[in-house]
Amino acid sequence: MIPVKVTVNGSYHNTAVFFEKVARLPRIINIEDISMGEVKAKGIGPLLNTSCIVKTYMFVQKKTAEKGKKADGKNK
């Protein structure tokens, strides 16, 4: 598992688009501990400050002896 702390600033719509794009990635990704708060921005409109922990998982394949080789590394 690889956890990454992420902070995103943007409109509610842009934040939702970010989460949608993460959901469409070709990996297993969990988003946890989501915290949203309003940021006061002049002239831009309401913005959200969103922080979360993004966790992705990595498959680690066990190494096996190569086919056709003995444990000592010599060919049969």
mmCIF file of the N, C-alpha and C atoms, coordinates in Angstrom:
data_MODEL
# 
_entry.id   MODEL 
# 
loop_
_atom_site.group_PDB 
_atom_site.id 
_atom_site.type_symbol 
_atom_site.label_atom_id 
_atom_site.label_alt_id 
_atom_site.label_comp_id 
_atom_site.label_asym_id 
_atom_site.label_entity_id 
_atom_site.label_seq_id 
_atom_site.pdbx_PDB_ins_code 
_atom_site.Cartn_x 
_atom_site.Cartn_y 
_atom_site.Cartn_z 
_atom_site.occupancy 
_atom_site.B_iso_or_equiv 
_atom_site.pdbx_formal_charge 
_atom_site.auth_seq_id 
_atom_site.auth_comp_id 
_atom_site.auth_asym_id 
_atom_site.auth_atom_id 
_atom_site.pdbx_PDB_model_num 
ATOM 1   N N  . MET A 1 1  ? 0.851   -1.174  0.000   1.00 0.00 ? 1  MET A N  1 
ATOM 2   C CA . MET A 1 1  ? 0.000   0.000   0.000   1.00 0.00 ? 1  MET A CA 1 
ATOM 3   C C  . MET A 1 1  ? 0.898   1.238   0.000   1.00 0.00 ? 1  MET A C  1 
ATOM 4   N N  . ILE A 1 2  ? 0.505   2.213   -0.802  1.00 0.00 ? 2  ILE A N  1 
ATOM 5   C CA . ILE A 1 2  ? 1.254   3.461   -0.903  1.00 0.00 ? 2  ILE A CA 1 
ATOM 6   C C  . ILE A 1 2  ? 0.300   4.609   -0.589  1.00 0.00 ? 2  ILE A C  1 
ATOM 7   N N  . PRO A 1 3  ? 0.372   5.214   0.617   1.00 0.00 ? 3  PRO A N  1 
ATOM 8   C CA . PRO A 1 3  ? -0.512  6.332   0.949   1.00 0.00 ? 3  PRO A CA 1 
ATOM 9   C C  . PRO A 1 3  ? 0.098   7.668   0.515   1.00 0.00 ? 3  PRO A C  1 
ATOM 10  N N  . VAL A 1 4  ? -0.757  8.559   -0.004  1.00 0.00 ? 4  VAL A N  1 
ATOM 11  C CA . VAL A 1 4  ? -0.323  9.890   -0.429  1.00 0.00 ? 4  VAL A CA 1 
ATOM 12  C C  . VAL A 1 4  ? -1.333  10.903  0.092   1.00 0.00 ? 4  VAL A C  1 
ATOM 13  N N  . LYS A 1 5  ? -0.852  11.939  0.796   1.00 0.00 ? 5  LYS A N  1 
ATOM 14  C CA . LYS A 1 5  ? -1.740  13.003  1.261   1.00 0.00 ? 5  LYS A CA 1 
ATOM 15  C C  . LYS A 1 5  ? -1.910  14.000  0.120   1.00 0.00 ? 5  LYS A C  1 
ATOM 16  N N  . VAL A 1 6  ? -3.170  14.298  -0.210  1.00 0.00 ? 6  VAL A N  1 
ATOM 17  C CA . VAL A 1 6  ? -3.474  15.171  -1.344  1.00 0.00 ? 6  VAL A CA 1 
ATOM 18  C C  . VAL A 1 6  ? -4.335  16.332  -0.867  1.00 0.00 ? 6  VAL A C  1 
ATOM 19  N N  . THR A 1 7  ? -4.034  17.528  -1.354  1.00 0.00 ? 7  THR A N  1 
ATOM 20  C CA . THR A 1 7  ? -4.864  18.708  -1.115  1.00 0.00 ? 7  THR A CA 1 
ATOM 21  C C  . THR A 1 7  ? -5.232  19.303  -2.460  1.00 0.00 ? 7  THR A C  1 
ATOM 22  N N  . VAL A 1 8  ? -6.528  19.532  -2.659  1.00 0.00 ? 8  VAL A N  1 
ATOM 23  C CA . VAL A 1 8  ? -7.046  20.050  -3.922  1.00 0.00 ? 8  VAL A CA 1 
ATOM 24  C C  . VAL A 1 8  ? -7.839  21.321  -3.620  1.00 0.00 ? 8  VAL A C  1 
ATOM 25  N N  . ASN A 1 9  ? -7.581  22.380  -4.375  1.00 0.00 ? 9  ASN A N  1 
ATOM 26  C CA . ASN A 1 9  ? -8.363  23.611  -4.274  1.00 0.00 ? 9  ASN A CA 1 
ATOM 27  C C  . ASN A 1 9  ? -9.091  23.830  -5.584  1.00 0.00 ? 9  ASN A C  1 
ATOM 28  N N  . GLY A 1 10 ? -10.399 24.044  -5.507  1.00 0.00 ? 10 GLY A N  1 
ATOM 29  C CA . GLY A 1 10 ? -11.169 24.279  -6.718  1.00 0.00 ? 10 GLY A CA 1 
ATOM 30  C C  . GLY A 1 10 ? -12.645 24.346  -6.400  1.00 0.00 ? 10 GLY A C  1 
ATOM 31  N N  . SER A 1 11 ? -13.431 24.495  -7.428  1.00 0.00 ? 11 SER A N  1 
ATOM 32  C CA . SER A 1 11 ? -14.882 24.538  -7.235  1.00 0.00 ? 11 SER A CA 1 
ATOM 33  C C  . SER A 1 11 ? -15.376 23.143  -6.865  1.00 0.00 ? 11 SER A C  1 
ATOM 34  N N  . TYR A 1 12 ? -16.616 23.068  -6.420  1.00 0.00 ? 12 TYR A N  1 
ATOM 35  C CA . TYR A 1 12 ? -17.205 21.779  -6.067  1.00 0.00 ? 12 TYR A CA 1 
ATOM 36  C C  . TYR A 1 12 ? -17.187 20.860  -7.289  1.00 0.00 ? 12 TYR A C  1 
ATOM 37  N N  . HIS A 1 13 ? -17.555 21.401  -8.450  1.00 0.00 ? 13 HIS A N  1 
ATOM 38  C CA . HIS A 1 13 ? -17.590 20.612  -9.688  1.00 0.00 ? 13 HIS A CA 1 
ATOM 39  C C  . HIS A 1 13 ? -16.197 20.090  -10.046 1.00 0.00 ? 13 HIS A C  1 
ATOM 40  N N  . ASN A 1 14 ? -15.187 20.960  -9.979  1.00 0.00 ? 14 ASN A N  1 
ATOM 41  C CA . ASN A 1 14 ? -13.825 20.537  -10.323 1.00 0.00 ? 14 ASN A CA 1 
ATOM 42  C C  . ASN A 1 14 ? -13.308 19.478  -9.358  1.00 0.00 ? 14 ASN A C  1 
ATOM 43  N N  . THR A 1 15 ? -13.667 19.585  -8.094  1.00 0.00 ? 15 THR A N  1 
ATOM 44  C CA . THR A 1 15 ? -13.267 18.586  -7.113  1.00 0.00 ? 15 THR A CA 1 
ATOM 45  C C  . THR A 1 15 ? -13.910 17.241  -7.429  1.00 0.00 ? 15 THR A C  1 
ATOM 46  N N  . ALA A 1 16 ? -15.186 17.251  -7.791  1.00 0.00 ? 16 ALA A N  1 
ATOM 47  C CA . ALA A 1 16 ? -15.880 16.015  -8.160  1.00 0.00 ? 16 ALA A CA 1 
ATOM 48  C C  . ALA A 1 16 ? -15.267 15.404  -9.420  1.00 0.00 ? 16 ALA A C  1 
ATOM 49  N N  . VAL A 1 17 ? -14.877 16.222  -10.381 1.00 0.00 ? 17 VAL A N  1 
ATOM 50  C CA . VAL A 1 17 ? -14.228 15.722  -11.605 1.00 0.00 ? 17 VAL A CA 1 
ATOM 51  C C  . VAL A 1 17 ? -12.888 15.073  -11.256 1.00 0.00 ? 17 VAL A C  1 
ATOM 52  N N  . PHE A 1 18 ? -12.143 15.668  -10.327 1.00 0.00 ? 18 PHE A N  1 
ATOM 53  C CA . PHE A 1 18 ? -10.875 15.074  -9.888  1.00 0.00 ? 18 PHE A CA 1 
ATOM 54  C C  . PHE A 1 18 ? -11.113 13.676  -9.315  1.00 0.00 ? 18 PHE A C  1 
ATOM 55  N N  . PHE A 1 19 ? -12.094 13.536  -8.417  1.00 0.00 ? 19 PHE A N  1 
ATOM 56  C CA . PHE A 1 19 ? -12.384 12.234  -7.825  1.00 0.00 ? 19 PHE A CA 1 
ATOM 57  C C  . PHE A 1 19 ? -12.854 11.233  -8.883  1.00 0.00 ? 19 PHE A C  1 
ATOM 58  N N  . GLU A 1 20 ? -13.615 11.700  -9.860  1.00 0.00 ? 20 GLU A N  1 
ATOM 59  C CA . GLU A 1 20 ? -14.067 10.806  -10.931 1.00 0.00 ? 20 GLU A CA 1 
ATOM 60  C C  . GLU A 1 20 ? -12.880 10.296  -11.748 1.00 0.00 ? 20 GLU A C  1 
ATOM 61  N N  . LYS A 1 21 ? -11.938 11.175  -12.059 1.00 0.00 ? 21 LYS A N  1 
ATOM 62  C CA . LYS A 1 21 ? -10.773 10.757  -12.849 1.00 0.00 ? 21 LYS A CA 1 
ATOM 63  C C  . LYS A 1 21 ? -9.896  9.788   -12.070 1.00 0.00 ? 21 LYS A C  1 
ATOM 64  N N  . VAL A 1 22 ? -9.779  9.993   -10.765 1.00 0.00 ? 22 VAL A N  1 
ATOM 65  C CA . VAL A 1 22 ? -9.027  9.042   -9.945  1.00 0.00 ? 22 VAL A CA 1 
ATOM 66  C C  . VAL A 1 22 ? -9.727  7.683   -9.966  1.00 0.00 ? 22 VAL A C  1 
ATOM 67  N N  . ALA A 1 23 ? -11.055 7.684   -9.892  1.00 0.00 ? 23 ALA A N  1 
ATOM 68  C CA . ALA A 1 23 ? -11.821 6.436   -9.897  1.00 0.00 ? 23 ALA A CA 1 
ATOM 69  C C  . ALA A 1 23 ? -11.653 5.662   -11.204 1.00 0.00 ? 23 ALA A C  1 
ATOM 70  N N  . ARG A 1 24 ? -11.364 6.358   -12.301 1.00 0.00 ? 24 ARG A N  1 
ATOM 71  C CA . ARG A 1 24 ? -11.228 5.706   -13.602 1.00 0.00 ? 24 ARG A CA 1 
ATOM 72  C C  . ARG A 1 24 ? -9.811  5.218   -13.897 1.00 0.00 ? 24 ARG A C  1 
ATOM 73  N N  . LEU A 1 25 ? -8.871  5.457   -12.990 1.00 0.00 ? 25 LEU A N  1 
ATOM 74  C CA . LEU A 1 25 ? -7.508  4.980   -13.208 1.00 0.00 ? 25 LEU A CA 1 
ATOM 75  C C  . LEU A 1 25 ? -7.485  3.451   -13.201 1.00 0.00 ? 25 LEU A C  1 
ATOM 76  N N  . PRO A 1 26 ? -6.567  2.846   -13.943 1.00 0.00 ? 26 PRO A N  1 
ATOM 77  C CA . PRO A 1 26 ? -6.547  1.389   -14.060 1.00 0.00 ? 26 PRO A CA 1 
ATOM 78  C C  . PRO A 1 26 ? -5.876  0.685   -12.872 1.00 0.00 ? 26 PRO A C  1 
ATOM 79  N N  . ARG A 1 27 ? -5.983  1.235   -11.700 1.00 0.00 ? 27 ARG A N  1 
ATOM 80  C CA . ARG A 1 27 ? -5.416  0.657   -10.480 1.00 0.00 ? 27 ARG A CA 1 
ATOM 81  C C  . ARG A 1 27 ? -6.470  0.662   -9.397  1.00 0.00 ? 27 ARG A C  1 
ATOM 82  N N  . ILE A 1 28 ? -6.244  -0.091  -8.349  1.00 0.00 ? 28 ILE A N  1 
ATOM 83  C CA . ILE A 1 28 ? -7.121  -0.031  -7.184  1.00 0.00 ? 28 ILE A CA 1 
ATOM 84  C C  . ILE A 1 28 ? -6.659  1.147   -6.340  1.00 0.00 ? 28 ILE A C  1 
ATOM 85  N N  . ILE A 1 29 ? -7.557  2.100   -6.149  1.00 0.00 ? 29 ILE A N  1 
ATOM 86  C CA . ILE A 1 29 ? -7.232  3.311   -5.388  1.00 0.00 ? 29 ILE A CA 1 
ATOM 87  C C  . ILE A 1 29 ? -8.373  3.598   -4.424  1.00 0.00 ? 29 ILE A C  1 
ATOM 88  N N  . ASN A 1 30 ? -8.032  3.812   -3.162  1.00 0.00 ? 30 ASN A N  1 
ATOM 89  C CA . ASN A 1 30 ? -9.015  4.212   -2.162  1.00 0.00 ? 30 ASN A CA 1 
ATOM 90  C C  . ASN A 1 30 ? -8.740  5.647   -1.751  1.00 0.00 ? 30 ASN A C  1 
ATOM 91  N N  . ILE A 1 31 ? -9.801  6.406   -1.567  1.00 0.00 ? 31 ILE A N  1 
ATOM 92  C CA . ILE A 1 31 ? -9.690  7.771   -1.062  1.00 0.00 ? 31 ILE A CA 1 
ATOM 93  C C  . ILE A 1 31 ? -10.330 7.783   0.312   1.00 0.00 ? 31 ILE A C  1 
ATOM 94  N N  . GLU A 1 32 ? -9.552  8.168   1.320   1.00 0.00 ? 32 GLU A N  1 
ATOM 95  C CA . GLU A 1 32 ? -10.001 8.125   2.706   1.00 0.00 ? 32 GLU A CA 1 
ATOM 96  C C  . GLU A 1 32 ? -9.769  9.456   3.400   1.00 0.00 ? 32 GLU A C  1 
ATOM 97  N N  . ASP A 1 33 ? -10.408 9.610   4.549   1.00 0.00 ? 33 ASP A N  1 
ATOM 98  C CA . ASP A 1 33 ? -10.227 10.787  5.411   1.00 0.00 ? 33 ASP A CA 1 
ATOM 99  C C  . ASP A 1 33 ? -10.427 12.094  4.633   1.00 0.00 ? 33 ASP A C  1 
ATOM 100 N N  . ILE A 1 34 ? -11.541 12.198  3.934   1.00 0.00 ? 34 ILE A N  1 
ATOM 101 C CA . ILE A 1 34 ? -11.832 13.391  3.137   1.00 0.00 ? 34 ILE A CA 1 
ATOM 102 C C  . ILE A 1 34 ? -12.287 14.517  4.057   1.00 0.00 ? 34 ILE A C  1 
ATOM 103 N N  . SER A 1 35 ? -11.689 15.675  3.871   1.00 0.00 ? 35 SER A N  1 
ATOM 104 C CA . SER A 1 35 ? -12.064 16.865  4.638   1.00 0.00 ? 35 SER A CA 1 
ATOM 105 C C  . SER A 1 35 ? -12.241 18.011  3.654   1.00 0.00 ? 35 SER A C  1 
ATOM 106 N N  . MET A 1 36 ? -13.424 18.653  3.675   1.00 0.00 ? 36 MET A N  1 
ATOM 107 C CA . MET A 1 36 ? -13.708 19.766  2.764   1.00 0.00 ? 36 MET A CA 1 
ATOM 108 C C  . MET A 1 36 ? -14.039 21.016  3.566   1.00 0.00 ? 36 MET A C  1 
ATOM 109 N N  . GLY A 1 37 ? -13.515 22.136  3.104   1.00 0.00 ? 37 GLY A N  1 
ATOM 110 C CA . GLY A 1 37 ? -13.805 23.411  3.730   1.00 0.00 ? 37 GLY A CA 1 
ATOM 111 C C  . GLY A 1 37 ? -13.796 24.504  2.684   1.00 0.00 ? 37 GLY A C  1 
ATOM 112 N N  . GLU A 1 38 ? -14.552 25.553  2.935   1.00 0.00 ? 38 GLU A N  1 
ATOM 113 C CA . GLU A 1 38 ? -14.644 26.654  1.975   1.00 0.00 ? 38 GLU A CA 1 
ATOM 114 C C  . GLU A 1 38 ? -13.441 27.576  2.110   1.00 0.00 ? 38 GLU A C  1 
ATOM 115 N N  . VAL A 1 39 ? -12.943 28.017  0.967   1.00 0.00 ? 39 VAL A N  1 
ATOM 116 C CA . VAL A 1 39 ? -11.856 28.991  0.922   1.00 0.00 ? 39 VAL A CA 1 
ATOM 117 C C  . VAL A 1 39 ? -12.452 30.287  0.407   1.00 0.00 ? 39 VAL A C  1 
ATOM 118 N N  . LYS A 1 40 ? -12.187 31.358  1.078   1.00 0.00 ? 40 LYS A N  1 
ATOM 119 C CA . LYS A 1 40 ? -12.692 32.666  0.627   1.00 0.00 ? 40 LYS A CA 1 
ATOM 120 C C  . LYS A 1 40 ? -11.766 33.208  -0.463  1.00 0.00 ? 40 LYS A C  1 
ATOM 121 N N  . ALA A 1 41 ? -12.306 33.364  -1.650  1.00 0.00 ? 41 ALA A N  1 
ATOM 122 C CA . ALA A 1 41 ? -11.538 33.902  -2.774  1.00 0.00 ? 41 ALA A CA 1 
ATOM 123 C C  . ALA A 1 41 ? -12.308 35.085  -3.348  1.00 0.00 ? 41 ALA A C  1 
ATOM 124 N N  . LYS A 1 42 ? -11.616 36.177  -3.576  1.00 0.00 ? 42 LYS A N  1 
ATOM 125 C CA . LYS A 1 42 ? -12.268 37.384  -4.086  1.00 0.00 ? 42 LYS A CA 1 
ATOM 126 C C  . LYS A 1 42 ? -12.467 37.300  -5.589  1.00 0.00 ? 42 LYS A C  1 
ATOM 127 N N  . GLY A 1 43 ? -13.702 37.489  -6.031  1.00 0.00 ? 43 GLY A N  1 
ATOM 128 C CA . GLY A 1 43 ? -14.013 37.590  -7.442  1.00 0.00 ? 43 GLY A CA 1 
ATOM 129 C C  . GLY A 1 43 ? -14.053 36.274  -8.200  1.00 0.00 ? 43 GLY A C  1 
ATOM 130 N N  . ILE A 1 44 ? -13.669 35.184  -7.595  1.00 0.00 ? 44 ILE A N  1 
ATOM 131 C CA . ILE A 1 44 ? -13.635 33.908  -8.300  1.00 0.00 ? 44 ILE A CA 1 
ATOM 132 C C  . ILE A 1 44 ? -14.896 33.102  -8.019  1.00 0.00 ? 44 ILE A C  1 
ATOM 133 N N  . GLY A 1 45 ? -15.498 33.288  -6.891  1.00 0.00 ? 45 GLY A N  1 
ATOM 134 C CA . GLY A 1 45 ? -16.629 32.474  -6.472  1.00 0.00 ? 45 GLY A CA 1 
ATOM 135 C C  . GLY A 1 45 ? -16.194 31.533  -5.368  1.00 0.00 ? 45 GLY A C  1 
ATOM 136 N N  . PRO A 1 46 ? -17.121 30.748  -4.871  1.00 0.00 ? 46 PRO A N  1 
ATOM 137 C CA . PRO A 1 46 ? -16.764 29.856  -3.767  1.00 0.00 ? 46 PRO A CA 1 
ATOM 138 C C  . PRO A 1 46 ? -15.821 28.737  -4.214  1.00 0.00 ? 46 PRO A C  1 
ATOM 139 N N  . LEU A 1 47 ? -14.789 28.514  -3.442  1.00 0.00 ? 47 LEU A N  1 
ATOM 140 C CA . LEU A 1 47 ? -13.837 27.445  -3.699  1.00 0.00 ? 47 LEU A CA 1 
ATOM 141 C C  . LEU A 1 47 ? -13.800 26.494  -2.514  1.00 0.00 ? 47 LEU A C  1 
ATOM 142 N N  . LEU A 1 48 ? -13.484 25.250  -2.784  1.00 0.00 ? 48 LEU A N  1 
ATOM 143 C CA . LEU A 1 48 ? -13.325 24.258  -1.733  1.00 0.00 ? 48 LEU A CA 1 
ATOM 144 C C  . LEU A 1 48 ? -11.853 23.924  -1.563  1.00 0.00 ? 48 LEU A C  1 
ATOM 145 N N  . ASN A 1 49 ? -11.458 23.777  -0.320  1.00 0.00 ? 49 ASN A N  1 
ATOM 146 C CA . ASN A 1 49 ? -10.144 23.247  0.000   1.00 0.00 ? 49 ASN A CA 1 
ATOM 147 C C  . ASN A 1 49 ? -10.397 21.821  0.474   1.00 0.00 ? 49 ASN A C  1 
ATOM 148 N N  . THR A 1 50 ? -10.002 20.828  -0.318  1.00 0.00 ? 50 THR A N  1 
ATOM 149 C CA . THR A 1 50 ? -10.269 19.428  -0.021  1.00 0.00 ? 50 THR A CA 1 
ATOM 150 C C  . THR A 1 50 ? -8.953  18.719  0.245   1.00 0.00 ? 50 THR A C  1 
ATOM 151 N N  . SER A 1 51 ? -8.880  18.034  1.371   1.00 0.00 ? 51 SER A N  1 
ATOM 152 C CA . SER A 1 51 ? -7.697  17.225  1.659   1.00 0.00 ? 51 SER A CA 1 
ATOM 153 C C  . SER A 1 51 ? -8.152  15.796  1.910   1.00 0.00 ? 51 SER A C  1 
ATOM 154 N N  . CYS A 1 52 ? -7.304  14.849  1.539   1.00 0.00 ? 52 CYS A N  1 
ATOM 155 C CA . CYS A 1 52 ? -7.637  13.441  1.699   1.00 0.00 ? 52 CYS A CA 1 
ATOM 156 C C  . CYS A 1 52 ? -6.365  12.613  1.630   1.00 0.00 ? 52 CYS A C  1 
ATOM 157 N N  . ILE A 1 53 ? -6.522  11.347  1.961   1.00 0.00 ? 53 ILE A N  1 
ATOM 158 C CA . ILE A 1 53 ? -5.438  10.378  1.825   1.00 0.00 ? 53 ILE A CA 1 
ATOM 159 C C  . ILE A 1 53 ? -5.816  9.456   0.664   1.00 0.00 ? 53 ILE A C  1 
ATOM 160 N N  . VAL A 1 54 ? -4.943  9.385   -0.326  1.00 0.00 ? 54 VAL A N  1 
ATOM 161 C CA . VAL A 1 54 ? -5.148  8.505   -1.476  1.00 0.00 ? 54 VAL A CA 1 
ATOM 162 C C  . VAL A 1 54 ? -4.227  7.309   -1.286  1.00 0.00 ? 54 VAL A C  1 
ATOM 163 N N  . LYS A 1 55 ? -4.819  6.113   -1.285  1.00 0.00 ? 55 LYS A N  1 
ATOM 164 C CA . LYS A 1 55 ? -4.027  4.896   -1.106  1.00 0.00 ? 55 LYS A CA 1 
ATOM 165 C C  . LYS A 1 55 ? -4.137  4.038   -2.347  1.00 0.00 ? 55 LYS A C  1 
ATOM 166 N N  . THR A 1 56 ? -2.986  3.636   -2.862  1.00 0.00 ? 56 THR A N  1 
ATOM 167 C CA . THR A 1 56 ? -2.955  2.735   -4.000  1.00 0.00 ? 56 THR A CA 1 
ATOM 168 C C  . THR A 1 56 ? -2.199  1.477   -3.593  1.00 0.00 ? 56 THR A C  1 
ATOM 169 N N  . TYR A 1 57 ? -2.483  0.413   -4.270  1.00 0.00 ? 57 TYR A N  1 
ATOM 170 C CA . TYR A 1 57 ? -1.906  -0.873  -3.925  1.00 0.00 ? 57 TYR A CA 1 
ATOM 171 C C  . TYR A 1 57 ? -1.036  -1.365  -5.057  1.00 0.00 ? 57 TYR A C  1 
ATOM 172 N N  . MET A 1 58 ? 0.005   -2.096  -4.699  1.00 0.00 ? 58 MET A N  1 
ATOM 173 C CA . MET A 1 58 ? 0.961   -2.574  -5.670  1.00 0.00 ? 58 MET A CA 1 
ATOM 174 C C  . MET A 1 58 ? 1.028   -4.095  -5.571  1.00 0.00 ? 58 MET A C  1 
ATOM 175 N N  . PHE A 1 59 ? 0.942   -4.762  -6.708  1.00 0.00 ? 59 PHE A N  1 
ATOM 176 C CA . PHE A 1 59 ? 1.047   -6.218  -6.747  1.00 0.00 ? 59 PHE A CA 1 
ATOM 177 C C  . PHE A 1 59 ? 2.514   -6.590  -6.788  1.00 0.00 ? 59 PHE A C  1 
ATOM 178 N N  . VAL A 1 60 ? 2.934   -7.413  -5.851  1.00 0.00 ? 60 VAL A N  1 
ATOM 179 C CA . VAL A 1 60 ? 4.312   -7.882  -5.820  1.00 0.00 ? 60 VAL A CA 1 
ATOM 180 C C  . VAL A 1 60 ? 4.277   -9.376  -6.109  1.00 0.00 ? 60 VAL A C  1 
ATOM 181 N N  . GLN A 1 61 ? 4.815   -9.744  -7.240  1.00 0.00 ? 61 GLN A N  1 
ATOM 182 C CA . GLN A 1 61 ? 4.813   -11.141 -7.653  1.00 0.00 ? 61 GLN A CA 1 
ATOM 183 C C  . GLN A 1 61 ? 5.985   -11.865 -6.999  1.00 0.00 ? 61 GLN A C  1 
ATOM 184 N N  . LYS A 1 62 ? 5.694   -13.025 -6.434  1.00 0.00 ? 62 LYS A N  1 
ATOM 185 C CA . LYS A 1 62 ? 6.748   -13.822 -5.822  1.00 0.00 ? 62 LYS A CA 1 
ATOM 186 C C  . LYS A 1 62 ? 7.664   -14.360 -6.906  1.00 0.00 ? 62 LYS A C  1 
ATOM 187 N N  . LYS A 1 63 ? 8.953   -14.322 -6.634  1.00 0.00 ? 63 LYS A N  1 
ATOM 188 C CA . LYS A 1 63 ? 9.919   -14.849 -7.588  1.00 0.00 ? 63 LYS A CA 1 
ATOM 189 C C  . LYS A 1 63 ? 9.936   -16.362 -7.475  1.00 0.00 ? 63 LYS A C  1 
ATOM 190 N N  . THR A 1 64 ? 9.902   -17.026 -8.616  1.00 0.00 ? 64 THR A N  1 
ATOM 191 C CA . THR A 1 64 ? 9.979   -18.481 -8.651  1.00 0.00 ? 64 THR A CA 1 
ATOM 192 C C  . THR A 1 64 ? 11.210  -18.874 -9.444  1.00 0.00 ? 64 THR A C  1 
ATOM 193 N N  . ALA A 1 65 ? 11.673  -20.089 -9.218  1.00 0.00 ? 65 ALA A N  1 
ATOM 194 C CA . ALA A 1 65 ? 12.827  -20.575 -9.972  1.00 0.00 ? 65 ALA A CA 1 
ATOM 195 C C  . ALA A 1 65 ? 12.459  -20.632 -11.449 1.00 0.00 ? 65 ALA A C  1 
ATOM 196 N N  . GLU A 1 66 ? 13.370  -20.217 -12.288 1.00 0.00 ? 66 GLU A N  1 
ATOM 197 C CA . GLU A 1 66 ? 13.105  -20.228 -13.720 1.00 0.00 ? 66 GLU A CA 1 
ATOM 198 C C  . GLU A 1 66 ? 12.896  -21.662 -14.194 1.00 0.00 ? 66 GLU A C  1 
ATOM 199 N N  . LYS A 1 67 ? 11.993  -21.815 -15.130 1.00 0.00 ? 67 LYS A N  1 
ATOM 200 C CA . LYS A 1 67 ? 11.682  -23.132 -15.672 1.00 0.00 ? 67 LYS A CA 1 
ATOM 201 C C  . LYS A 1 67 ? 12.912  -23.676 -16.398 1.00 0.00 ? 67 LYS A C  1 
ATOM 202 N N  . GLY A 1 68 ? 13.256  -24.922 -16.111 1.00 0.00 ? 68 GLY A N  1 
ATOM 203 C CA . GLY A 1 68 ? 14.379  -25.553 -16.785 1.00 0.00 ? 68 GLY A CA 1 
ATOM 204 C C  . GLY A 1 68 ? 15.706  -25.366 -16.084 1.00 0.00 ? 68 GLY A C  1 
ATOM 205 N N  . LYS A 1 69 ? 15.754  -24.690 -14.923 1.00 0.00 ? 69 LYS A N  1 
ATOM 206 C CA . LYS A 1 69 ? 16.993  -24.519 -14.183 1.00 0.00 ? 69 LYS A CA 1 
ATOM 207 C C  . LYS A 1 69 ? 16.858  -25.149 -12.826 1.00 0.00 ? 69 LYS A C  1 
ATOM 208 N N  . LYS A 1 70 ? 17.943  -25.717 -12.342 1.00 0.00 ? 70 LYS A N  1 
ATOM 209 C CA . LYS A 1 70 ? 17.968  -26.281 -10.997 1.00 0.00 ? 70 LYS A CA 1 
ATOM 210 C C  . LYS A 1 70 ? 18.160  -25.150 -9.996  1.00 0.00 ? 70 LYS A C  1 
ATOM 211 N N  . ALA A 1 71 ? 18.007  -25.465 -8.752  1.00 0.00 ? 71 ALA A N  1 
ATOM 212 C CA . ALA A 1 71 ? 18.175  -24.470 -7.687  1.00 0.00 ? 71 ALA A CA 1 
ATOM 213 C C  . ALA A 1 71 ? 19.575  -23.886 -7.669  1.00 0.00 ? 71 ALA A C  1 
ATOM 214 N N  . ASP A 1 72 ? 20.596  -24.642 -8.148  1.00 0.00 ? 72 ASP A N  1 
ATOM 215 C CA . ASP A 1 72 ? 21.960  -24.135 -8.142  1.00 0.00 ? 72 ASP A CA 1 
ATOM 216 C C  . ASP A 1 72 ? 22.260  -23.247 -9.336  1.00 0.00 ? 72 ASP A C  1 
ATOM 217 N N  . GLY A 1 73 ? 21.269  -23.063 -10.222 1.00 0.00 ? 73 GLY A N  1 
ATOM 218 C CA . GLY A 1 73 ? 21.431  -22.158 -11.353 1.00 0.00 ? 73 GLY A CA 1 
ATOM 219 C C  . GLY A 1 73 ? 21.947  -22.799 -12.616 1.00 0.00 ? 73 GLY A C  1 
ATOM 220 N N  . LYS A 1 74 ? 22.194  -24.099 -12.590 1.00 0.00 ? 74 LYS A N  1 
ATOM 221 C CA . LYS A 1 74 ? 22.701  -24.791 -13.779 1.00 0.00 ? 74 LYS A CA 1 
ATOM 222 C C  . LYS A 1 74 ? 21.543  -25.390 -14.559 1.00 0.00 ? 74 LYS A C  1 
ATOM 223 N N  . ASN A 1 75 ? 21.684  -25.434 -15.878 1.00 0.00 ? 75 ASN A N  1 
ATOM 224 C CA . ASN A 1 75 ? 20.657  -26.058 -16.722 1.00 0.00 ? 75 ASN A CA 1 
ATOM 225 C C  . ASN A 1 75 ? 20.656  -27.549 -16.531 1.00 0.00 ? 75 ASN A C  1 
ATOM 226 N N  . LYS A 1 76 ? 19.507  -28.161 -16.771 1.00 0.00 ? 76 LYS A N  1 
ATOM 227 C CA . LYS A 1 76 ? 19.370  -29.622 -16.666 1.00 0.00 ? 76 LYS A CA 1 
ATOM 228 C C  . LYS A 1 76 ? 20.121  -30.325 -17.774 1.00 0.00 ? 76 LYS A C  1 
# 
